[in-house]
Amino acid sequence: MNRDRARGILGVWMPMMIGLWIIATAVIFYFTANLSPTGPFGENLESWRLVCSAGVFFVGGLLLLSTFGRYQKARAVALEEASKRAAAETAAAPADERPRTVK
């Protein structure tokens, strides 16, 4: 595995996967948490269910959006460099392909 590929996986895809995992955890918490007075905390915390889930969902979404923005920016730079490289190669090609005359 080359360095750029490892950087792409660790810098883009892993944060996106972590963000999705955080969002999934928030959704699961919202639907399954026992926050009633008979639950483990002994108080009625049902009113906090939406607040906690929304906060965690927001953090996961922020992680996804910031990582996706960084991915798009890096991709645009790579495409720009590739187009410059291709333009330089096409400009240099006619000079290299001059016919040789044999005397």
Biopython code that builds the backbone (N, CA, C, O; Angstrom):
import numpy as np
from Bio.PDB.StructureBuilder import StructureBuilder

atoms = [
    (1, "MET", "N", (0.854, -1.168, 0.000)),
    (1, "MET", "CA", (0.000, 0.000, 0.000)),
    (1, "MET", "C", (0.900, 1.230, 0.000)),
    (1, "MET", "O", (1.806, 1.346, 0.825)),
    (2, "ASN", "N", (0.649, 2.134, -0.916)),
    (2, "ASN", "CA", (1.497, 3.311, -0.974)),
    (2, "ASN", "C", (1.050, 4.377, 0.017)),
    (2, "ASN", "O", (-0.018, 4.288, 0.623)),
    (3, "ARG", "N", (1.891, 5.371, 0.160)),
    (3, "ARG", "CA", (1.682, 6.400, 1.173)),
    (3, "ARG", "C", (0.418, 7.231, 0.923)),
    (3, "ARG", "O", (-0.320, 7.533, 1.861)),
    (4, "ASP", "N", (0.168, 7.602, -0.341)),
    (4, "ASP", "CA", (-1.010, 8.415, -0.657)),
    (4, "ASP", "C", (-2.308, 7.664, -0.378)),
    (4, "ASP", "O", (-3.290, 8.247, 0.081)),
    (5, "ARG", "N", (-2.297, 6.382, -0.659)),
    (5, "ARG", "CA", (-3.503, 5.592, -0.411)),
    (5, "ARG", "C", (-3.777, 5.468, 1.087)),
    (5, "ARG", "O", (-4.923, 5.577, 1.523)),
    (6, "ALA", "N", (-2.732, 5.243, 1.868)),
    (6, "ALA", "CA", (-2.896, 5.169, 3.332)),
    (6, "ALA", "C", (-3.359, 6.512, 3.883)),
    (6, "ALA", "O", (-4.201, 6.562, 4.779)),
    (7, "ARG", "N", (-2.813, 7.592, 3.351)),
    (7, "ARG", "CA", (-3.229, 8.921, 3.798)),
    (7, "ARG", "C", (-4.693, 9.173, 3.450)),
    (7, "ARG", "O", (-5.429, 9.766, 4.239)),
    (8, "GLY", "N", (-5.110, 8.724, 2.274)),
    (8, "GLY", "CA", (-6.505, 8.884, 1.869)),
    (8, "GLY", "C", (-7.449, 8.093, 2.762)),
    (8, "GLY", "O", (-8.526, 8.568, 3.122)),
    (9, "ILE", "N", (-7.034, 6.882, 3.114)),
    (9, "ILE", "CA", (-7.889, 6.058, 3.977)),
    (9, "ILE", "C", (-7.966, 6.639, 5.374)),
    (9, "ILE", "O", (-9.056, 6.767, 5.932)),
    (10, "LEU", "N", (-6.818, 6.996, 5.952)),
    (10, "LEU", "CA", (-6.808, 7.504, 7.324)),
    (10, "LEU", "C", (-7.338, 8.925, 7.424)),
    (10, "LEU", "O", (-7.931, 9.292, 8.439)),
    (11, "GLY", "N", (-7.134, 9.728, 6.388)),
    (11, "GLY", "CA", (-7.538, 11.126, 6.464)),
    (11, "GLY", "C", (-8.950, 11.408, 6.005)),
    (11, "GLY", "O", (-9.536, 12.414, 6.403)),
    (12, "VAL", "N", (-9.512, 10.540, 5.173)),
    (12, "VAL", "CA", (-10.847, 10.811, 4.629)),
    (12, "VAL", "C", (-11.845, 9.738, 5.028)),
    (12, "VAL", "O", (-12.878, 10.042, 5.624)),
    (13, "TRP", "N", (-11.549, 8.496, 4.707)),
    (13, "TRP", "CA", (-12.553, 7.455, 4.880)),
    (13, "TRP", "C", (-12.754, 7.050, 6.332)),
    (13, "TRP", "O", (-13.884, 6.768, 6.731)),
    (14, "MET", "N", (-11.710, 7.011, 7.127)),
    (14, "MET", "CA", (-11.884, 6.629, 8.533)),
    (14, "MET", "C", (-12.693, 7.672, 9.308)),
    (14, "MET", "O", (-13.594, 7.289, 10.054)),
    (15, "PRO", "N", (-12.410, 8.985, 9.166)),
    (15, "PRO", "CA", (-13.282, 9.953, 9.847)),
    (15, "PRO", "C", (-14.734, 9.881, 9.389)),
    (15, "PRO", "O", (-15.649, 10.102, 10.182)),
    (16, "MET", "N", (-14.949, 9.571, 8.107)),
    (16, "MET", "CA", (-16.328, 9.424, 7.633)),
    (16, "MET", "C", (-16.993, 8.206, 8.266)),
    (16, "MET", "O", (-18.166, 8.260, 8.634)),
    (17, "MET", "N", (-16.262, 7.129, 8.393)),
    (17, "MET", "CA", (-16.811, 5.931, 9.030)),
    (17, "MET", "C", (-17.092, 6.193, 10.510)),
    (17, "MET", "O", (-18.111, 5.746, 11.037)),
    (18, "ILE", "N", (-16.196, 6.911, 11.178)),
    (18, "ILE", "CA", (-16.414, 7.248, 12.585)),
    (18, "ILE", "C", (-17.639, 8.139, 12.728)),
    (18, "ILE", "O", (-18.431, 7.959, 13.653)),
    (19, "GLY", "N", (-17.804, 9.106, 11.816)),
    (19, "GLY", "CA", (-18.990, 9.962, 11.845)),
    (19, "GLY", "C", (-20.273, 9.173, 11.654)),
    (19, "GLY", "O", (-21.266, 9.426, 12.337)),
    (20, "LEU", "N", (-20.261, 8.222, 10.736)),
    (20, "LEU", "CA", (-21.442, 7.375, 10.534)),
    (20, "LEU", "C", (-21.719, 6.512, 11.764)),
    (20, "LEU", "O", (-22.875, 6.306, 12.134)),
    (21, "TRP", "N", (-20.658, 6.011, 12.396)),
    (21, "TRP", "CA", (-20.828, 5.214, 13.608)),
    (21, "TRP", "C", (-21.420, 6.064, 14.733)),
    (21, "TRP", "O", (-22.274, 5.587, 15.480)),
    (22, "ILE", "N", (-20.975, 7.322, 14.863)),
    (22, "ILE", "CA", (-21.521, 8.232, 15.878)),
    (22, "ILE", "C", (-22.994, 8.496, 15.605)),
    (22, "ILE", "O", (-23.801, 8.500, 16.534)),
    (23, "ILE", "N", (-23.355, 8.715, 14.348)),
    (23, "ILE", "CA", (-24.760, 8.958, 14.007)),
    (23, "ILE", "C", (-25.604, 7.722, 14.295)),
    (23, "ILE", "O", (-26.711, 7.837, 14.820)),
    (24, "ALA", "N", (-25.094, 6.549, 13.957)),
    (24, "ALA", "CA", (-25.832, 5.313, 14.245)),
    (24, "ALA", "C", (-26.014, 5.126, 15.749)),
    (24, "ALA", "O", (-27.073, 4.688, 16.196)),
    (25, "THR", "N", (-24.992, 5.455, 16.525)),
    (25, "THR", "CA", (-25.097, 5.358, 17.978)),
    (25, "THR", "C", (-26.169, 6.309, 18.511)),
    (25, "THR", "O", (-26.923, 5.951, 19.415)),
    (26, "ALA", "N", (-26.237, 7.525, 17.951)),
    (26, "ALA", "CA", (-27.249, 8.491, 18.388)),
    (26, "ALA", "C", (-28.655, 7.992, 18.085)),
    (26, "ALA", "O", (-29.559, 8.126, 18.910)),
    (27, "VAL", "N", (-28.836, 7.419, 16.908)),
    (27, "VAL", "CA", (-30.159, 6.909, 16.532)),
    (27, "VAL", "C", (-30.552, 5.729, 17.420)),
    (27, "VAL", "O", (-31.687, 5.644, 17.889)),
    (28, "ILE", "N", (-29.606, 4.824, 17.645)),
    (28, "ILE", "CA", (-29.888, 3.672, 18.512)),
    (28, "ILE", "C", (-30.201, 4.129, 19.931)),
    (28, "ILE", "O", (-31.112, 3.593, 20.563)),
    (29, "PHE", "N", (-29.456, 5.117, 20.445)),
    (29, "PHE", "CA", (-29.735, 5.647, 21.786)),
    (29, "PHE", "C", (-31.135, 6.235, 21.855)),
    (29, "PHE", "O", (-31.857, 6.024, 22.829)),
    (30, "TYR", "N", (-31.518, 6.978, 20.813)),
    (30, "TYR", "CA", (-32.835, 7.605, 20.828)),
    (30, "TYR", "C", (-33.955, 6.572, 20.920)),
    (30, "TYR", "O", (-34.952, 6.793, 21.609)),
    (31, "PHE", "N", (-33.794, 5.462, 20.237)),
    (31, "PHE", "CA", (-34.868, 4.475, 20.210)),
    (31, "PHE", "C", (-34.806, 3.454, 21.347)),
    (31, "PHE", "O", (-35.833, 2.855, 21.667)),
    (32, "THR", "N", (-33.667, 3.235, 21.958)),
    (32, "THR", "CA", (-33.563, 2.141, 22.929)),
    (32, "THR", "C", (-33.217, 2.539, 24.355)),
    (32, "THR", "O", (-33.301, 1.695, 25.246)),
    (33, "ALA", "N", (-32.834, 3.779, 24.613)),
    (33, "ALA", "CA", (-32.407, 4.157, 25.970)),
    (33, "ALA", "C", (-33.586, 4.095, 26.942)),
    (33, "ALA", "O", (-34.680, 4.571, 26.640)),
    (34, "ASN", "N", (-33.346, 3.507, 28.103)),
    (34, "ASN", "CA", (-34.357, 3.430, 29.157)),
    (34, "ASN", "C", (-34.120, 4.592, 30.118)),
    (34, "ASN", "O", (-33.319, 4.492, 31.047)),
    (35, "LEU", "N", (-34.825, 5.688, 29.881)),
    (35, "LEU", "CA", (-34.654, 6.885, 30.695)),
    (35, "LEU", "C", (-35.869, 7.158, 31.578)),
    (35, "LEU", "O", (-36.045, 8.279, 32.056)),
    (36, "SER", "N", (-36.696, 6.159, 31.795)),
    (36, "SER", "CA", (-37.879, 6.307, 32.640)),
    (36, "SER", "C", (-37.450, 6.267, 34.117)),
    (36, "SER", "O", (-36.309, 5.921, 34.422)),
    (37, "PRO", "N", (-38.363, 6.621, 35.026)),
    (37, "PRO", "CA", (-38.011, 6.593, 36.457)),
    (37, "PRO", "C", (-37.626, 5.199, 36.958)),
    (37, "PRO", "O", (-36.930, 5.079, 37.967)),
    (38, "THR", "N", (-38.063, 4.159, 36.276)),
    (38, "THR", "CA", (-37.684, 2.808, 36.703)),
    (38, "THR", "C", (-36.362, 2.362, 36.089)),
    (38, "THR", "O", (-35.914, 1.240, 36.328)),
    (39, "GLY", "N", (-35.737, 3.228, 35.302)),
    (39, "GLY", "CA", (-34.481, 2.904, 34.637)),
    (39, "GLY", "C", (-33.294, 2.958, 35.592)),
    (39, "GLY", "O", (-33.478, 3.104, 36.800)),
    (40, "PRO", "N", (-32.104, 2.843, 35.070)),
    (40, "PRO", "CA", (-30.914, 2.770, 35.914)),
    (40, "PRO", "C", (-30.584, 4.063, 36.655)),
    (40, "PRO", "O", (-29.841, 4.027, 37.636)),
    (41, "PHE", "N", (-31.114, 5.203, 36.214)),
    (41, "PHE", "CA", (-30.775, 6.474, 36.853)),
    (41, "PHE", "C", (-31.758, 6.871, 37.941)),
    (41, "PHE", "O", (-31.455, 7.747, 38.751)),
    (42, "GLY", "N", (-32.915, 6.254, 37.979)),
    (42, "GLY", "CA", (-33.892, 6.520, 39.029)),
    (42, "GLY", "C", (-34.672, 7.815, 38.869)),
    (42, "GLY", "O", (-35.518, 8.117, 39.710)),
    (43, "GLU", "N", (-34.428, 8.569, 37.852)),
    (43, "GLU", "CA", (-35.156, 9.813, 37.597)),
    (43, "GLU", "C", (-35.780, 9.749, 36.206)),
    (43, "GLU", "O", (-35.403, 8.923, 35.375)),
    (44, "ASN", "N", (-36.726, 10.626, 35.979)),
    (44, "ASN", "CA", (-37.349, 10.693, 34.665)),
    (44, "ASN", "C", (-36.500, 11.582, 33.765)),
    (44, "ASN", "O", (-36.533, 12.806, 33.889)),
    (45, "LEU", "N", (-35.755, 10.985, 32.880)),
    (45, "LEU", "CA", (-34.874, 11.721, 31.972)),
    (45, "LEU", "C", (-35.352, 11.651, 30.526)),
    (45, "LEU", "O", (-34.590, 11.926, 29.599)),
    (46, "GLU", "N", (-36.617, 11.283, 30.337)),
    (46, "GLU", "CA", (-37.149, 11.156, 28.979)),
    (46, "GLU", "C", (-37.059, 12.469, 28.205)),
    (46, "GLU", "O", (-36.896, 12.450, 26.985)),
    (47, "SER", "N", (-37.162, 13.597, 28.885)),
    (47, "SER", "CA", (-37.101, 14.875, 28.190)),
    (47, "SER", "C", (-35.722, 15.138, 27.589)),
    (47, "SER", "O", (-35.597, 15.944, 26.667)),
    (48, "TRP", "N", (-34.699, 14.478, 28.091)),
    (48, "TRP", "CA", (-33.349, 14.665, 27.595)),
    (48, "TRP", "C", (-33.015, 13.758, 26.416)),
    (48, "TRP", "O", (-31.962, 13.918, 25.798)),
    (49, "ARG", "N", (-33.874, 12.829, 26.100)),
    (49, "ARG", "CA", (-33.607, 11.873, 25.030)),
    (49, "ARG", "C", (-33.337, 12.575, 23.698)),
    (49, "ARG", "O", (-32.336, 12.286, 23.041)),
    (50, "LEU", "N", (-34.200, 13.475, 23.302)),
    (50, "LEU", "CA", (-34.043, 14.169, 22.025)),
    (50, "LEU", "C", (-32.828, 15.087, 22.047)),
    (50, "LEU", "O", (-32.100, 15.169, 21.058)),
    (51, "VAL", "N", (-32.602, 15.769, 23.150)),
    (51, "VAL", "CA", (-31.467, 16.696, 23.239)),
    (51, "VAL", "C", (-30.141, 15.952, 23.086)),
    (51, "VAL", "O", (-29.275, 16.375, 22.321)),
    (52, "CYS", "N", (-29.986, 14.858, 23.805)),
    (52, "CYS", "CA", (-28.736, 14.084, 23.736)),
    (52, "CYS", "C", (-28.542, 13.471, 22.359)),
    (52, "CYS", "O", (-27.447, 13.515, 21.798)),
    (53, "SER", "N", (-29.600, 12.905, 21.825)),
    (53, "SER", "CA", (-29.499, 12.284, 20.504)),
    (53, "SER", "C", (-29.195, 13.317, 19.430)),
    (53, "SER", "O", (-28.370, 13.069, 18.550)),
    (54, "ALA", "N", (-29.846, 14.465, 19.490)),
    (54, "ALA", "CA", (-29.613, 15.508, 18.492)),
    (54, "ALA", "C", (-28.191, 16.045, 18.587)),
    (54, "ALA", "O", (-27.569, 16.322, 17.561)),
    (55, "GLY", "N", (-27.672, 16.195, 19.790)),
    (55, "GLY", "CA", (-26.300, 16.671, 19.953)),
    (55, "GLY", "C", (-25.284, 15.708, 19.369)),
    (55, "GLY", "O", (-24.359, 16.118, 18.667)),
    (56, "VAL", "N", (-25.455, 14.444, 19.656)),
    (56, "VAL", "CA", (-24.525, 13.443, 19.119)),
    (56, "VAL", "C", (-24.686, 13.336, 17.602)),
    (56, "VAL", "O", (-23.696, 13.193, 16.884)),
    (57, "PHE", "N", (-25.911, 13.404, 17.114)),
    (57, "PHE", "CA", (-26.165, 13.380, 15.673)),
    (57, "PHE", "C", (-25.487, 14.571, 15.001)),
    (57, "PHE", "O", (-24.911, 14.431, 13.922)),
    (58, "PHE", "N", (-25.553, 15.745, 15.636)),
    (58, "PHE", "CA", (-24.918, 16.943, 15.102)),
    (58, "PHE", "C", (-23.400, 16.780, 15.030)),
    (58, "PHE", "O", (-22.789, 17.158, 14.030)),
    (59, "VAL", "N", (-22.787, 16.227, 16.067)),
    (59, "VAL", "CA", (-21.337, 16.018, 16.074)),
    (59, "VAL", "C", (-20.934, 15.058, 14.956)),
    (59, "VAL", "O", (-19.952, 15.310, 14.258)),
    (60, "GLY", "N", (-21.667, 13.974, 14.776)),
    (60, "GLY", "CA", (-21.375, 13.033, 13.698)),
    (60, "GLY", "C", (-21.546, 13.673, 12.328)),
    (60, "GLY", "O", (-20.723, 13.464, 11.437)),
    (61, "GLY", "N", (-22.607, 14.449, 12.157)),
    (61, "GLY", "CA", (-22.832, 15.142, 10.889)),
    (61, "GLY", "C", (-21.752, 16.168, 10.599)),
    (61, "GLY", "O", (-21.323, 16.314, 9.455)),
    (62, "LEU", "N", (-21.312, 16.879, 11.627)),
    (62, "LEU", "CA", (-20.233, 17.854, 11.456)),
    (62, "LEU", "C", (-18.939, 17.165, 11.046)),
    (62, "LEU", "O", (-18.205, 17.669, 10.196)),
    (63, "LEU", "N", (-18.661, 16.023, 11.644)),
    (63, "LEU", "CA", (-17.475, 15.249, 11.270)),
    (63, "LEU", "C", (-17.567, 14.778, 9.827)),
    (63, "LEU", "O", (-16.580, 14.838, 9.094)),
    (64, "LEU", "N", (-18.730, 14.314, 9.412)),
    (64, "LEU", "CA", (-18.914, 13.881, 8.025)),
    (64, "LEU", "C", (-18.754, 15.033, 7.040)),
    (64, "LEU", "O", (-18.059, 14.899, 6.033)),
    (65, "LEU", "N", (-19.394, 16.159, 7.327)),
    (65, "LEU", "CA", (-19.345, 17.283, 6.396)),
    (65, "LEU", "C", (-17.951, 17.883, 6.284)),
    (65, "LEU", "O", (-17.513, 18.217, 5.183)),
    (66, "SER", "N", (-17.246, 18.027, 7.405)),
    (66, "SER", "CA", (-15.907, 18.601, 7.338)),
    (66, "SER", "C", (-14.955, 17.674, 6.598)),
    (66, "SER", "O", (-14.107, 18.136, 5.834)),
    (67, "THR", "N", (-15.086, 16.385, 6.817)),
    (67, "THR", "CA", (-14.227, 15.430, 6.122)),
    (67, "THR", "C", (-14.539, 15.392, 4.641)),
    (67, "THR", "O", (-13.625, 15.319, 3.820)),
    (68, "PHE", "N", (-15.813, 15.440, 4.283)),
    (68, "PHE", "CA", (-16.192, 15.432, 2.873)),
    (68, "PHE", "C", (-15.701, 16.694, 2.177)),
    (68, "PHE", "O", (-15.278, 16.631, 1.023)),
    (69, "GLY", "N", (-15.749, 17.830, 2.849)),
    (69, "GLY", "CA", (-15.228, 19.071, 2.286)),
    (69, "GLY", "C", (-13.734, 18.995, 2.040)),
    (69, "GLY", "O", (-13.244, 19.463, 1.012)),
    (70, "ARG", "N", (-13.008, 18.407, 2.982)),
    (70, "ARG", "CA", (-11.569, 18.230, 2.820)),
    (70, "ARG", "C", (-11.281, 17.290, 1.642)),
    (70, "ARG", "O", (-10.337, 17.510, 0.883)),
    (71, "TYR", "N", (-12.093, 16.250, 1.497)),
    (71, "TYR", "CA", (-11.948, 15.305, 0.387)),
    (71, "TYR", "C", (-12.159, 16.007, -0.954)),
    (71, "TYR", "O", (-11.384, 15.808, -1.890)),
    (72, "GLN", "N", (-13.207, 16.825, -1.049)),
    (72, "GLN", "CA", (-13.480, 17.529, -2.300)),
    (72, "GLN", "C", (-12.364, 18.511, -2.640)),
    (72, "GLN", "O", (-11.992, 18.649, -3.806)),
    (73, "LYS", "N", (-11.831, 19.190, -1.635)),
    (73, "LYS", "CA", (-10.755, 20.147, -1.852)),
    (73, "LYS", "C", (-9.496, 19.429, -2.349)),
    (73, "LYS", "O", (-8.853, 19.895, -3.289)),
    (74, "ALA", "N", (-9.145, 18.316, -1.735)),
    (74, "ALA", "CA", (-7.967, 17.550, -2.157)),
    (74, "ALA", "C", (-8.164, 16.982, -3.556)),
    (74, "ALA", "O", (-7.219, 16.933, -4.344)),
    (75, "ARG", "N", (-9.363, 16.559, -3.865)),
    (75, "ARG", "CA", (-9.650, 16.012, -5.193)),
    (75, "ARG", "C", (-9.541, 17.097, -6.260)),
    (75, "ARG", "O", (-9.028, 16.843, -7.350)),
    (76, "ALA", "N", (-10.022, 18.314, -5.955)),
    (76, "ALA", "CA", (-9.929, 19.416, -6.913)),
    (76, "ALA", "C", (-8.467, 19.779, -7.179)),
    (76, "ALA", "O", (-8.097, 20.053, -8.321)),
    (77, "VAL", "N", (-7.646, 19.783, -6.153)),
    (77, "VAL", "CA", (-6.226, 20.087, -6.323)),
    (77, "VAL", "C", (-5.553, 19.005, -7.164)),
    (77, "VAL", "O", (-4.739, 19.312, -8.035)),
    (78, "ALA", "N", (-5.887, 17.753, -6.909)),
    (78, "ALA", "CA", (-5.293, 16.656, -7.680)),
    (78, "ALA", "C", (-5.701, 16.732, -9.149)),
    (78, "ALA", "O", (-4.872, 16.504, -10.030)),
    (79, "LEU", "N", (-6.959, 17.048, -9.421)),
    (79, "LEU", "CA", (-7.414, 17.180, -10.809)),
    (79, "LEU", "C", (-6.731, 18.352, -11.510)),
    (79, "LEU", "O", (-6.384, 18.265, -12.688)),
    (80, "GLU", "N", (-6.544, 19.443, -10.779)),
    (80, "GLU", "CA", (-5.870, 20.607, -11.354)),
    (80, "GLU", "C", (-4.412, 20.287, -11.687)),
    (80, "GLU", "O", (-3.915, 20.673, -12.745)),
    (81, "GLU", "N", (-3.734, 19.585, -10.788)),
    (81, "GLU", "CA", (-2.346, 19.196, -11.044)),
    (81, "GLU", "C", (-2.259, 18.225, -12.220)),
    (81, "GLU", "O", (-1.335, 18.312, -13.029)),
    (82, "ALA", "N", (-3.202, 17.316, -12.316)),
    (82, "ALA", "CA", (-3.205, 16.364, -13.428)),
    (82, "ALA", "C", (-3.434, 17.073, -14.756)),
    (82, "ALA", "O", (-2.814, 16.718, -15.758)),
    (83, "SER", "N", (-4.312, 18.067, -14.779)),
    (83, "SER", "CA", (-4.556, 18.794, -16.025)),
    (83, "SER", "C", (-3.341, 19.632, -16.409)),
    (83, "SER", "O", (-3.028, 19.754, -17.593)),
    (84, "LYS", "N", (-2.648, 20.213, -15.423)),
    (84, "LYS", "CA", (-1.427, 20.967, -15.718)),
    (84, "LYS", "C", (-0.344, 20.039, -16.254)),
    (84, "LYS", "O", (0.371, 20.386, -17.194)),
    (85, "ARG", "N", (-0.229, 18.866, -15.657)),
    (85, "ARG", "CA", (0.765, 17.897, -16.093)),
    (85, "ARG", "C", (0.463, 17.424, -17.518)),
    (85, "ARG", "O", (1.375, 17.271, -18.330)),
    (86, "ALA", "N", (-0.810, 17.194, -17.815)),
    (86, "ALA", "CA", (-1.193, 16.760, -19.158)),
    (86, "ALA", "C", (-0.945, 17.875, -20.177)),
    (86, "ALA", "O", (-0.522, 17.602, -21.300)),
    (87, "ALA", "N", (-1.205, 19.124, -19.793)),
    (87, "ALA", "CA", (-0.964, 20.247, -20.695)),
    (87, "ALA", "C", (0.525, 20.418, -20.957)),
    (87, "ALA", "O", (0.925, 20.737, -22.077)),
    (88, "ALA", "N", (1.337, 20.211, -19.944)),
    (88, "ALA", "CA", (2.789, 20.323, -20.121)),
    (88, "ALA", "C", (3.317, 19.205, -21.018)),
    (88, "ALA", "O", (4.220, 19.431, -21.824)),
    (89, "GLU", "N", (2.767, 18.018, -20.885)),
    (89, "GLU", "CA", (3.205, 16.897, -21.719)),
    (89, "GLU", "C", (2.805, 17.093, -23.174)),
    (89, "GLU", "O", (3.573, 16.761, -24.077)),
    (90, "THR", "N", (1.617, 17.625, -23.409)),
    (90, "THR", "CA", (1.186, 17.843, -24.799)),
    (90, "THR", "C", (1.953, 18.994, -25.437)),
    (90, "THR", "O", (2.178, 18.989, -26.647)),
    (91, "ALA", "N", (2.356, 19.976, -24.644)),
    (91, "ALA", "CA", (3.141, 21.082, -25.184)),
    (91, "ALA", "C", (4.560, 20.622, -25.505)),
    (91, "ALA", "O", (5.167, 21.104, -26.461)),
    (92, "ALA", "N", (5.086, 19.702, -24.720)),
    (92, "ALA", "CA", (6.447, 19.218, -24.941)),
    (92, "ALA", "C", (6.498, 18.136, -26.019)),
    (92, "ALA", "O", (7.569, 17.897, -26.576)),
    (93, "ALA", "N", (5.429, 17.500, -26.322)),
    (93, "ALA", "CA", (5.418, 16.385, -27.274)),
    (93, "ALA", "C", (5.799, 16.805, -28.694)),
    (93, "ALA", "O", (6.606, 16.100, -29.299)),
    (94, "PRO", "N", (5.289, 17.893, -29.280)),
    (94, "PRO", "CA", (5.676, 18.238, -30.653)),
    (94, "PRO", "C", (7.172, 18.514, -30.788)),
    (94, "PRO", "O", (7.756, 18.197, -31.825)),
    (95, "ALA", "N", (7.801, 19.090, -29.779)),
    (95, "ALA", "CA", (9.230, 19.373, -29.861)),
    (95, "ALA", "C", (10.030, 18.079, -29.835)),
    (95, "ALA", "O", (11.082, 18.002, -30.469)),
    (96, "ASP", "N", (9.570, 17.085, -29.136)),
    (96, "ASP", "CA", (10.279, 15.812, -29.042)),
    (96, "ASP", "C", (10.067, 14.951, -30.276)),
    (96, "ASP", "O", (10.880, 14.069, -30.555)),
    (97, "GLU", "N", (9.017, 15.180, -31.005)),
    (97, "GLU", "CA", (8.683, 14.319, -32.125)),
    (97, "GLU", "C", (9.087, 14.922, -33.476)),
    (97, "GLU", "O", (8.457, 14.636, -34.494)),
    (98, "ARG", "N", (10.113, 15.738, -33.488)),
    (98, "ARG", "CA", (10.571, 16.292, -34.758)),
    (98, "ARG", "C", (11.189, 15.175, -35.606)),
    (98, "ARG", "O", (11.907, 14.321, -35.086)),
    (99, "PRO", "N", (10.916, 15.187, -36.866)),
    (99, "PRO", "CA", (11.519, 14.146, -37.710)),
    (99, "PRO", "C", (13.033, 14.370, -37.839)),
    (99, "PRO", "O", (13.506, 15.498, -37.979)),
    (100, "ARG", "N", (13.750, 13.289, -37.788)),
    (100, "ARG", "CA", (15.203, 13.363, -37.919)),
    (100, "ARG", "C", (15.578, 13.142, -39.382)),
    (100, "ARG", "O", (15.012, 12.297, -40.075)),
    (101, "THR", "N", (16.510, 13.897, -39.804)),
    (101, "THR", "CA", (16.990, 13.724, -41.177)),
    (101, "THR", "C", (18.330, 13.004, -41.135)),
    (101, "THR", "O", (19.207, 13.322, -40.332)),
    (102, "VAL", "N", (18.457, 12.053, -41.999)),
    (102, "VAL", "CA", (19.688, 11.265, -42.076)),
    (102, "VAL", "C", (20.501, 11.748, -43.256)),
    (102, "VAL", "O", (19.969, 11.818, -44.364)),
    (103, "LYS", "N", (21.750, 12.080, -43.072)),
    (103, "LYS", "CA", (22.600, 12.580, -44.171)),
    (103, "LYS", "C", (23.548, 11.517, -44.637)),
    (103, "LYS", "O", (24.338, 11.752, -45.551)),
]
sb = StructureBuilder()
sb.init_structure("model")
sb.init_model(0)
sb.init_chain("A")
sb.init_seg("    ")
for serial, (resi, resn, name, xyz) in enumerate(atoms, 1):
    if name == "N":
        sb.init_residue(resn, " ", resi, " ")
    sb.init_atom(name, np.array(xyz, "f"), 0.0, 1.0, " ", f" {name:<3s}", serial, name[0])
structure = sb.get_structure()
